[in-house]
């Protein structure tokens, strides 16, 4: 990797952590300069604006979280276990989130809802990526005979993702992982009682 590429990657990595903790509006170019040690001119050699940095930083943070989701799901054999694996990634969201500051998609979606349409679109794409991953797992579970044939993959994925994001929000707000842990227990019971095919 060339020095210029390494510099650009370093700016993205450091900025992603800042944006995910302080938000787009709360992050200044001076914050990025202070954290990267790169002067303003050096940053503008690689990015046209703060917007450009924010978009690349979001892509970086979201890709890391999606990789964690995939790795966690790949360790499970059953479809239900693979769905619960998404929750396990955020099991200790208060002290050990998969990316510093919590869920990049949630943080970006909340802040950019009415203020930054391009960031909002990135967050929306992130939501659909996660939902598509879940729907694929559910379809595989139906095909394998683990889940009931009449299960609606779209509805179950939406329900699962809502529980996941709600657990993240409440746990972060309360400073207590119990909300996420309760959602894991509740979702596991729901899968057992309503989704698994009985022999």
Rosetta constraint file for C-alpha pairs under 8 A:
AtomPair CA 1 CA 5 HARMONIC 6.26 0.50
AtomPair CA 1 CA 6 HARMONIC 6.50 0.50
AtomPair CA 2 CA 6 HARMONIC 6.27 0.50
AtomPair CA 3 CA 7 HARMONIC 6.16 0.50
AtomPair CA 4 CA 8 HARMONIC 6.21 0.50
AtomPair CA 5 CA 9 HARMONIC 6.10 0.50
AtomPair CA 6 CA 10 HARMONIC 6.07 0.50
AtomPair CA 7 CA 11 HARMONIC 6.29 0.50
AtomPair CA 8 CA 12 HARMONIC 6.34 0.50
AtomPair CA 8 CA 46 HARMONIC 6.16 0.50
AtomPair CA 9 CA 13 HARMONIC 6.12 0.50
AtomPair CA 10 CA 14 HARMONIC 6.08 0.50
AtomPair CA 10 CA 36 HARMONIC 7.23 0.50
AtomPair CA 11 CA 15 HARMONIC 5.82 0.50
AtomPair CA 11 CA 32 HARMONIC 7.56 0.50
AtomPair CA 11 CA 36 HARMONIC 6.25 0.50
AtomPair CA 11 CA 43 HARMONIC 7.60 0.50
AtomPair CA 11 CA 53 HARMONIC 7.97 0.50
AtomPair CA 12 CA 16 HARMONIC 5.92 0.50
AtomPair CA 12 CA 53 HARMONIC 6.62 0.50
AtomPair CA 12 CA 56 HARMONIC 6.38 0.50
AtomPair CA 12 CA 57 HARMONIC 5.02 0.50
AtomPair CA 12 CA 60 HARMONIC 7.22 0.50
AtomPair CA 13 CA 17 HARMONIC 6.78 0.50
AtomPair CA 13 CA 57 HARMONIC 6.64 0.50
AtomPair CA 13 CA 60 HARMONIC 7.09 0.50
AtomPair CA 13 CA 61 HARMONIC 7.98 0.50
AtomPair CA 14 CA 18 HARMONIC 6.60 0.50
AtomPair CA 14 CA 32 HARMONIC 7.37 0.50
AtomPair CA 14 CA 35 HARMONIC 6.72 0.50
AtomPair CA 14 CA 36 HARMONIC 6.51 0.50
AtomPair CA 15 CA 19 HARMONIC 5.99 0.50
AtomPair CA 15 CA 32 HARMONIC 5.97 0.50
AtomPair CA 15 CA 35 HARMONIC 7.99 0.50
AtomPair CA 15 CA 53 HARMONIC 7.31 0.50
AtomPair CA 15 CA 54 HARMONIC 7.41 0.50
AtomPair CA 15 CA 57 HARMONIC 6.03 0.50
AtomPair CA 16 CA 20 HARMONIC 6.01 0.50
AtomPair CA 16 CA 54 HARMONIC 7.32 0.50
AtomPair CA 16 CA 57 HARMONIC 4.32 0.50
AtomPair CA 16 CA 58 HARMONIC 6.20 0.50
AtomPair CA 16 CA 60 HARMONIC 6.98 0.50
AtomPair CA 16 CA 61 HARMONIC 6.08 0.50
AtomPair CA 17 CA 21 HARMONIC 6.30 0.50
AtomPair CA 17 CA 61 HARMONIC 7.84 0.50
AtomPair CA 17 CA 99 HARMONIC 7.72 0.50
AtomPair CA 17 CA 100 HARMONIC 6.05 0.50
AtomPair CA 17 CA 101 HARMONIC 7.14 0.50
AtomPair CA 18 CA 22 HARMONIC 5.84 0.50
AtomPair CA 18 CA 23 HARMONIC 7.44 0.50
AtomPair CA 18 CA 27 HARMONIC 6.84 0.50
AtomPair CA 18 CA 31 HARMONIC 7.74 0.50
AtomPair CA 18 CA 32 HARMONIC 7.58 0.50
AtomPair CA 19 CA 23 HARMONIC 4.64 0.50
AtomPair CA 19 CA 24 HARMONIC 5.60 0.50
AtomPair CA 19 CA 26 HARMONIC 7.82 0.50
AtomPair CA 19 CA 27 HARMONIC 6.10 0.50
AtomPair CA 19 CA 54 HARMONIC 7.11 0.50
AtomPair CA 19 CA 57 HARMONIC 7.63 0.50
AtomPair CA 20 CA 100 HARMONIC 7.09 0.50
AtomPair CA 20 CA 101 HARMONIC 5.36 0.50
AtomPair CA 20 CA 102 HARMONIC 7.32 0.50
AtomPair CA 20 CA 103 HARMONIC 7.95 0.50
AtomPair CA 20 CA 104 HARMONIC 5.95 0.50
AtomPair CA 20 CA 107 HARMONIC 6.65 0.50
AtomPair CA 20 CA 108 HARMONIC 7.58 0.50
AtomPair CA 21 CA 100 HARMONIC 7.15 0.50
AtomPair CA 21 CA 101 HARMONIC 4.66 0.50
AtomPair CA 21 CA 102 HARMONIC 7.88 0.50
AtomPair CA 22 CA 26 HARMONIC 5.14 0.50
AtomPair CA 22 CA 27 HARMONIC 5.82 0.50
AtomPair CA 23 CA 27 HARMONIC 6.08 0.50
AtomPair CA 23 CA 107 HARMONIC 7.36 0.50
AtomPair CA 23 CA 108 HARMONIC 7.29 0.50
AtomPair CA 23 CA 111 HARMONIC 6.99 0.50
AtomPair CA 24 CA 54 HARMONIC 7.11 0.50
AtomPair CA 24 CA 111 HARMONIC 7.61 0.50
AtomPair CA 27 CA 31 HARMONIC 6.30 0.50
AtomPair CA 27 CA 32 HARMONIC 7.77 0.50
AtomPair CA 28 CA 32 HARMONIC 6.79 0.50
AtomPair CA 29 CA 33 HARMONIC 6.17 0.50
AtomPair CA 29 CA 40 HARMONIC 7.75 0.50
AtomPair CA 29 CA 50 HARMONIC 6.92 0.50
AtomPair CA 30 CA 34 HARMONIC 5.98 0.50
AtomPair CA 31 CA 35 HARMONIC 6.18 0.50
AtomPair CA 32 CA 36 HARMONIC 5.95 0.50
AtomPair CA 33 CA 37 HARMONIC 5.44 0.50
AtomPair CA 33 CA 38 HARMONIC 5.35 0.50
AtomPair CA 33 CA 39 HARMONIC 5.85 0.50
AtomPair CA 33 CA 40 HARMONIC 6.63 0.50
AtomPair CA 33 CA 43 HARMONIC 7.87 0.50
AtomPair CA 34 CA 38 HARMONIC 7.55 0.50
AtomPair CA 38 CA 42 HARMONIC 5.94 0.50
AtomPair CA 38 CA 43 HARMONIC 6.49 0.50
AtomPair CA 39 CA 43 HARMONIC 6.41 0.50
AtomPair CA 40 CA 44 HARMONIC 6.24 0.50
AtomPair CA 41 CA 45 HARMONIC 6.22 0.50
AtomPair CA 42 CA 46 HARMONIC 7.09 0.50
AtomPair CA 43 CA 47 HARMONIC 6.17 0.50
AtomPair CA 44 CA 48 HARMONIC 5.71 0.50
AtomPair CA 44 CA 49 HARMONIC 7.05 0.50
AtomPair CA 47 CA 52 HARMONIC 6.00 0.50
AtomPair CA 47 CA 53 HARMONIC 6.33 0.50
AtomPair CA 48 CA 52 HARMONIC 6.33 0.50
AtomPair CA 49 CA 53 HARMONIC 6.66 0.50
AtomPair CA 50 CA 54 HARMONIC 6.12 0.50
AtomPair CA 51 CA 55 HARMONIC 6.20 0.50
AtomPair CA 52 CA 56 HARMONIC 6.32 0.50
AtomPair CA 53 CA 57 HARMONIC 5.89 0.50
AtomPair CA 54 CA 58 HARMONIC 6.07 0.50
AtomPair CA 54 CA 119 HARMONIC 7.94 0.50
AtomPair CA 55 CA 59 HARMONIC 6.31 0.50
AtomPair CA 55 CA 118 HARMONIC 7.95 0.50
AtomPair CA 55 CA 119 HARMONIC 6.50 0.50
AtomPair CA 55 CA 122 HARMONIC 7.68 0.50
AtomPair CA 56 CA 60 HARMONIC 6.22 0.50
AtomPair CA 57 CA 61 HARMONIC 6.25 0.50
AtomPair CA 58 CA 62 HARMONIC 5.98 0.50
AtomPair CA 58 CA 104 HARMONIC 6.88 0.50
AtomPair CA 58 CA 122 HARMONIC 7.66 0.50
AtomPair CA 59 CA 63 HARMONIC 6.00 0.50
AtomPair CA 59 CA 122 HARMONIC 7.74 0.50
AtomPair CA 60 CA 64 HARMONIC 6.44 0.50
AtomPair CA 61 CA 65 HARMONIC 6.50 0.50
AtomPair CA 61 CA 99 HARMONIC 6.83 0.50
AtomPair CA 61 CA 104 HARMONIC 6.35 0.50
AtomPair CA 62 CA 66 HARMONIC 6.11 0.50
AtomPair CA 62 CA 104 HARMONIC 6.09 0.50
AtomPair CA 62 CA 105 HARMONIC 6.88 0.50
AtomPair CA 62 CA 126 HARMONIC 6.95 0.50
AtomPair CA 63 CA 67 HARMONIC 6.09 0.50
AtomPair CA 64 CA 68 HARMONIC 6.37 0.50
AtomPair CA 64 CA 98 HARMONIC 7.79 0.50
AtomPair CA 64 CA 99 HARMONIC 7.46 0.50
AtomPair CA 65 CA 69 HARMONIC 6.30 0.50
AtomPair CA 65 CA 98 HARMONIC 6.10 0.50
AtomPair CA 65 CA 99 HARMONIC 6.75 0.50
AtomPair CA 65 CA 103 HARMONIC 8.00 0.50
AtomPair CA 66 CA 70 HARMONIC 6.20 0.50
AtomPair CA 66 CA 130 HARMONIC 7.39 0.50
AtomPair CA 67 CA 71 HARMONIC 6.07 0.50
AtomPair CA 68 CA 72 HARMONIC 6.01 0.50
AtomPair CA 68 CA 89 HARMONIC 6.83 0.50
AtomPair CA 68 CA 98 HARMONIC 7.20 0.50
AtomPair CA 69 CA 73 HARMONIC 6.09 0.50
AtomPair CA 69 CA 85 HARMONIC 7.15 0.50
AtomPair CA 69 CA 86 HARMONIC 5.49 0.50
AtomPair CA 69 CA 89 HARMONIC 6.62 0.50
AtomPair CA 70 CA 74 HARMONIC 6.00 0.50
AtomPair CA 71 CA 75 HARMONIC 6.59 0.50
AtomPair CA 72 CA 76 HARMONIC 7.27 0.50
AtomPair CA 72 CA 82 HARMONIC 7.40 0.50
AtomPair CA 72 CA 85 HARMONIC 5.47 0.50
AtomPair CA 72 CA 86 HARMONIC 6.97 0.50
AtomPair CA 72 CA 88 HARMONIC 7.79 0.50
AtomPair CA 72 CA 89 HARMONIC 7.04 0.50
AtomPair CA 73 CA 81 HARMONIC 7.46 0.50
AtomPair CA 73 CA 82 HARMONIC 4.36 0.50
AtomPair CA 73 CA 83 HARMONIC 7.01 0.50
AtomPair CA 73 CA 85 HARMONIC 5.33 0.50
AtomPair CA 73 CA 86 HARMONIC 6.94 0.50
AtomPair CA 74 CA 82 HARMONIC 7.10 0.50
AtomPair CA 75 CA 82 HARMONIC 7.76 0.50
AtomPair CA 76 CA 81 HARMONIC 5.60 0.50
AtomPair CA 76 CA 82 HARMONIC 5.37 0.50
AtomPair CA 76 CA 85 HARMONIC 7.60 0.50
AtomPair CA 77 CA 81 HARMONIC 6.84 0.50
AtomPair CA 77 CA 82 HARMONIC 7.18 0.50
AtomPair CA 78 CA 82 HARMONIC 6.23 0.50
AtomPair CA 78 CA 141 HARMONIC 7.47 0.50
AtomPair CA 78 CA 146 HARMONIC 7.83 0.50
AtomPair CA 79 CA 83 HARMONIC 6.32 0.50
AtomPair CA 79 CA 137 HARMONIC 5.80 0.50
AtomPair CA 79 CA 138 HARMONIC 6.43 0.50
AtomPair CA 79 CA 140 HARMONIC 7.02 0.50
AtomPair CA 79 CA 141 HARMONIC 5.05 0.50
AtomPair CA 79 CA 146 HARMONIC 7.33 0.50
AtomPair CA 80 CA 84 HARMONIC 6.30 0.50
AtomPair CA 80 CA 138 HARMONIC 7.99 0.50
AtomPair CA 80 CA 141 HARMONIC 7.63 0.50
AtomPair CA 80 CA 188 HARMONIC 7.92 0.50
AtomPair CA 80 CA 191 HARMONIC 6.91 0.50
AtomPair CA 81 CA 85 HARMONIC 6.09 0.50
AtomPair CA 82 CA 86 HARMONIC 7.14 0.50
AtomPair CA 82 CA 137 HARMONIC 7.18 0.50
AtomPair CA 83 CA 87 HARMONIC 7.61 0.50
AtomPair CA 83 CA 134 HARMONIC 6.58 0.50
AtomPair CA 83 CA 137 HARMONIC 7.21 0.50
AtomPair CA 83 CA 160 HARMONIC 7.88 0.50
AtomPair CA 84 CA 88 HARMONIC 6.50 0.50
AtomPair CA 84 CA 184 HARMONIC 6.97 0.50
AtomPair CA 84 CA 187 HARMONIC 7.75 0.50
AtomPair CA 84 CA 188 HARMONIC 7.14 0.50
AtomPair CA 85 CA 89 HARMONIC 6.47 0.50
AtomPair CA 86 CA 90 HARMONIC 7.31 0.50
AtomPair CA 86 CA 164 HARMONIC 7.72 0.50
AtomPair CA 87 CA 91 HARMONIC 6.05 0.50
AtomPair CA 87 CA 164 HARMONIC 6.00 0.50
AtomPair CA 87 CA 180 HARMONIC 7.58 0.50
AtomPair CA 87 CA 184 HARMONIC 6.46 0.50
AtomPair CA 88 CA 184 HARMONIC 7.96 0.50
AtomPair CA 89 CA 97 HARMONIC 7.61 0.50
AtomPair CA 89 CA 98 HARMONIC 6.62 0.50
AtomPair CA 90 CA 96 HARMONIC 7.95 0.50
AtomPair CA 90 CA 97 HARMONIC 5.89 0.50
AtomPair CA 90 CA 98 HARMONIC 6.80 0.50
AtomPair CA 90 CA 168 HARMONIC 7.07 0.50
AtomPair CA 90 CA 180 HARMONIC 7.60 0.50
AtomPair CA 91 CA 177 HARMONIC 6.98 0.50
AtomPair CA 91 CA 180 HARMONIC 6.22 0.50
AtomPair CA 91 CA 181 HARMONIC 6.60 0.50
AtomPair CA 92 CA 96 HARMONIC 5.31 0.50
AtomPair CA 92 CA 97 HARMONIC 6.23 0.50
AtomPair CA 92 CA 177 HARMONIC 6.05 0.50
AtomPair CA 93 CA 97 HARMONIC 4.29 0.50
AtomPair CA 93 CA 98 HARMONIC 7.61 0.50
AtomPair CA 93 CA 102 HARMONIC 6.57 0.50
AtomPair CA 93 CA 168 HARMONIC 6.61 0.50
AtomPair CA 93 CA 171 HARMONIC 7.12 0.50
AtomPair CA 93 CA 172 HARMONIC 6.93 0.50
AtomPair CA 93 CA 177 HARMONIC 6.61 0.50
AtomPair CA 94 CA 102 HARMONIC 7.96 0.50
AtomPair CA 94 CA 171 HARMONIC 6.60 0.50
AtomPair CA 94 CA 172 HARMONIC 5.69 0.50
AtomPair CA 94 CA 175 HARMONIC 5.94 0.50
AtomPair CA 94 CA 176 HARMONIC 6.42 0.50
AtomPair CA 94 CA 177 HARMONIC 6.13 0.50
AtomPair CA 96 CA 100 HARMONIC 7.84 0.50
AtomPair CA 97 CA 101 HARMONIC 7.27 0.50
AtomPair CA 97 CA 102 HARMONIC 5.62 0.50
AtomPair CA 97 CA 103 HARMONIC 7.84 0.50
AtomPair CA 98 CA 102 HARMONIC 7.26 0.50
AtomPair CA 98 CA 103 HARMONIC 7.99 0.50
AtomPair CA 99 CA 103 HARMONIC 7.00 0.50
AtomPair CA 99 CA 104 HARMONIC 7.63 0.50
AtomPair CA 102 CA 107 HARMONIC 7.49 0.50
AtomPair CA 102 CA 168 HARMONIC 7.56 0.50
AtomPair CA 102 CA 172 HARMONIC 7.68 0.50
AtomPair CA 103 CA 107 HARMONIC 6.10 0.50
AtomPair CA 103 CA 168 HARMONIC 7.45 0.50
AtomPair CA 104 CA 108 HARMONIC 5.92 0.50
AtomPair CA 104 CA 123 HARMONIC 7.92 0.50
AtomPair CA 105 CA 109 HARMONIC 5.90 0.50
AtomPair CA 105 CA 123 HARMONIC 4.90 0.50
AtomPair CA 105 CA 124 HARMONIC 7.74 0.50
AtomPair CA 105 CA 126 HARMONIC 6.20 0.50
AtomPair CA 105 CA 127 HARMONIC 6.96 0.50
AtomPair CA 106 CA 110 HARMONIC 6.09 0.50
AtomPair CA 106 CA 123 HARMONIC 7.41 0.50
AtomPair CA 106 CA 165 HARMONIC 7.23 0.50
AtomPair CA 107 CA 111 HARMONIC 6.32 0.50
AtomPair CA 108 CA 112 HARMONIC 5.78 0.50
AtomPair CA 108 CA 119 HARMONIC 6.79 0.50
AtomPair CA 108 CA 120 HARMONIC 6.80 0.50
AtomPair CA 108 CA 123 HARMONIC 6.15 0.50
AtomPair CA 109 CA 113 HARMONIC 5.63 0.50
AtomPair CA 109 CA 119 HARMONIC 7.64 0.50
AtomPair CA 109 CA 120 HARMONIC 5.57 0.50
AtomPair CA 109 CA 123 HARMONIC 5.54 0.50
AtomPair CA 109 CA 124 HARMONIC 7.41 0.50
AtomPair CA 111 CA 115 HARMONIC 7.39 0.50
AtomPair CA 112 CA 116 HARMONIC 4.82 0.50
AtomPair CA 112 CA 117 HARMONIC 6.78 0.50
AtomPair CA 112 CA 119 HARMONIC 6.21 0.50
AtomPair CA 112 CA 120 HARMONIC 5.34 0.50
AtomPair CA 113 CA 117 HARMONIC 7.25 0.50
AtomPair CA 113 CA 120 HARMONIC 5.87 0.50
AtomPair CA 116 CA 120 HARMONIC 6.18 0.50
AtomPair CA 117 CA 121 HARMONIC 6.11 0.50
AtomPair CA 118 CA 122 HARMONIC 6.35 0.50
AtomPair CA 119 CA 123 HARMONIC 6.28 0.50
AtomPair CA 120 CA 124 HARMONIC 6.12 0.50
AtomPair CA 121 CA 125 HARMONIC 6.13 0.50
AtomPair CA 122 CA 126 HARMONIC 6.22 0.50
AtomPair CA 123 CA 127 HARMONIC 6.26 0.50
AtomPair CA 124 CA 128 HARMONIC 6.35 0.50
AtomPair CA 125 CA 129 HARMONIC 6.13 0.50
AtomPair CA 126 CA 130 HARMONIC 6.37 0.50
AtomPair CA 127 CA 131 HARMONIC 6.16 0.50
AtomPair CA 128 CA 132 HARMONIC 5.88 0.50
AtomPair CA 129 CA 133 HARMONIC 6.28 0.50
AtomPair CA 130 CA 134 HARMONIC 6.34 0.50
AtomPair CA 130 CA 161 HARMONIC 7.87 0.50
AtomPair CA 131 CA 135 HARMONIC 6.07 0.50
AtomPair CA 131 CA 157 HARMONIC 5.81 0.50
AtomPair CA 131 CA 158 HARMONIC 6.81 0.50
AtomPair CA 131 CA 161 HARMONIC 6.95 0.50
AtomPair CA 132 CA 136 HARMONIC 6.09 0.50
AtomPair CA 133 CA 137 HARMONIC 6.46 0.50
AtomPair CA 134 CA 138 HARMONIC 6.25 0.50
AtomPair CA 134 CA 157 HARMONIC 5.53 0.50
AtomPair CA 135 CA 139 HARMONIC 6.12 0.50
AtomPair CA 135 CA 153 HARMONIC 5.21 0.50
AtomPair CA 135 CA 154 HARMONIC 6.23 0.50
AtomPair CA 135 CA 156 HARMONIC 7.85 0.50
AtomPair CA 135 CA 157 HARMONIC 5.68 0.50
AtomPair CA 136 CA 140 HARMONIC 6.19 0.50
AtomPair CA 137 CA 141 HARMONIC 6.19 0.50
AtomPair CA 138 CA 142 HARMONIC 6.26 0.50
AtomPair CA 138 CA 147 HARMONIC 7.56 0.50
AtomPair CA 138 CA 153 HARMONIC 5.71 0.50
AtomPair CA 138 CA 156 HARMONIC 7.97 0.50
AtomPair CA 138 CA 157 HARMONIC 7.76 0.50
AtomPair CA 139 CA 143 HARMONIC 6.12 0.50
AtomPair CA 139 CA 153 HARMONIC 6.43 0.50
AtomPair CA 140 CA 144 HARMONIC 6.05 0.50
AtomPair CA 141 CA 145 HARMONIC 6.24 0.50
AtomPair CA 141 CA 146 HARMONIC 5.10 0.50
AtomPair CA 141 CA 147 HARMONIC 5.31 0.50
AtomPair CA 142 CA 146 HARMONIC 5.84 0.50
AtomPair CA 142 CA 147 HARMONIC 4.58 0.50
AtomPair CA 142 CA 148 HARMONIC 6.07 0.50
AtomPair CA 142 CA 149 HARMONIC 5.71 0.50
AtomPair CA 142 CA 151 HARMONIC 7.61 0.50
AtomPair CA 143 CA 147 HARMONIC 7.92 0.50
AtomPair CA 143 CA 149 HARMONIC 7.95 0.50
AtomPair CA 145 CA 149 HARMONIC 7.67 0.50
AtomPair CA 145 CA 197 HARMONIC 6.87 0.50
AtomPair CA 146 CA 196 HARMONIC 5.79 0.50
AtomPair CA 146 CA 197 HARMONIC 5.63 0.50
AtomPair CA 147 CA 151 HARMONIC 7.10 0.50
AtomPair CA 147 CA 195 HARMONIC 5.49 0.50
AtomPair CA 147 CA 196 HARMONIC 4.48 0.50
AtomPair CA 147 CA 197 HARMONIC 4.95 0.50
AtomPair CA 148 CA 195 HARMONIC 5.90 0.50
AtomPair CA 148 CA 196 HARMONIC 5.91 0.50
AtomPair CA 148 CA 197 HARMONIC 4.74 0.50
AtomPair CA 151 CA 156 HARMONIC 7.70 0.50
AtomPair CA 151 CA 195 HARMONIC 6.92 0.50
AtomPair CA 152 CA 156 HARMONIC 6.21 0.50
AtomPair CA 153 CA 157 HARMONIC 5.94 0.50
AtomPair CA 154 CA 158 HARMONIC 6.15 0.50
AtomPair CA 155 CA 159 HARMONIC 6.15 0.50
AtomPair CA 156 CA 160 HARMONIC 6.04 0.50
AtomPair CA 157 CA 161 HARMONIC 5.98 0.50
AtomPair CA 158 CA 162 HARMONIC 6.01 0.50
AtomPair CA 159 CA 163 HARMONIC 6.26 0.50
AtomPair CA 160 CA 164 HARMONIC 6.18 0.50
AtomPair CA 160 CA 187 HARMONIC 7.35 0.50
AtomPair CA 161 CA 165 HARMONIC 6.09 0.50
AtomPair CA 162 CA 166 HARMONIC 5.84 0.50
AtomPair CA 163 CA 167 HARMONIC 5.92 0.50
AtomPair CA 163 CA 183 HARMONIC 6.38 0.50
AtomPair CA 163 CA 187 HARMONIC 7.84 0.50
AtomPair CA 164 CA 168 HARMONIC 6.31 0.50
AtomPair CA 164 CA 180 HARMONIC 7.36 0.50
AtomPair CA 164 CA 183 HARMONIC 7.38 0.50
AtomPair CA 165 CA 169 HARMONIC 6.17 0.50
AtomPair CA 166 CA 170 HARMONIC 6.10 0.50
AtomPair CA 167 CA 171 HARMONIC 5.88 0.50
AtomPair CA 167 CA 179 HARMONIC 5.36 0.50
AtomPair CA 167 CA 180 HARMONIC 4.34 0.50
AtomPair CA 167 CA 181 HARMONIC 8.00 0.50
AtomPair CA 167 CA 183 HARMONIC 6.37 0.50
AtomPair CA 168 CA 172 HARMONIC 5.99 0.50
AtomPair CA 168 CA 179 HARMONIC 7.81 0.50
AtomPair CA 168 CA 180 HARMONIC 6.34 0.50
AtomPair CA 169 CA 173 HARMONIC 6.03 0.50
AtomPair CA 170 CA 174 HARMONIC 5.92 0.50
AtomPair CA 170 CA 179 HARMONIC 6.20 0.50
AtomPair CA 170 CA 180 HARMONIC 7.79 0.50
AtomPair CA 171 CA 175 HARMONIC 5.60 0.50
AtomPair CA 171 CA 176 HARMONIC 4.99 0.50
AtomPair CA 171 CA 177 HARMONIC 4.98 0.50
AtomPair CA 171 CA 178 HARMONIC 6.76 0.50
AtomPair CA 171 CA 179 HARMONIC 5.37 0.50
AtomPair CA 171 CA 180 HARMONIC 6.26 0.50
AtomPair CA 172 CA 176 HARMONIC 6.83 0.50
AtomPair CA 172 CA 177 HARMONIC 7.66 0.50
AtomPair CA 177 CA 181 HARMONIC 6.26 0.50
AtomPair CA 178 CA 182 HARMONIC 5.93 0.50
AtomPair CA 179 CA 183 HARMONIC 6.23 0.50
AtomPair CA 180 CA 184 HARMONIC 6.22 0.50
AtomPair CA 181 CA 185 HARMONIC 6.36 0.50
AtomPair CA 182 CA 186 HARMONIC 6.06 0.50
AtomPair CA 183 CA 187 HARMONIC 5.86 0.50
AtomPair CA 184 CA 188 HARMONIC 6.02 0.50
AtomPair CA 185 CA 189 HARMONIC 6.25 0.50
AtomPair CA 186 CA 190 HARMONIC 6.15 0.50
AtomPair CA 187 CA 191 HARMONIC 6.18 0.50
AtomPair CA 188 CA 192 HARMONIC 6.30 0.50
AtomPair CA 189 CA 193 HARMONIC 6.05 0.50
AtomPair CA 190 CA 194 HARMONIC 5.61 0.50
AtomPair CA 190 CA 195 HARMONIC 7.12 0.50
AtomPair CA 191 CA 195 HARMONIC 4.81 0.50
AtomPair CA 191 CA 196 HARMONIC 6.10 0.50
AtomPair CA 192 CA 196 HARMONIC 5.55 0.50
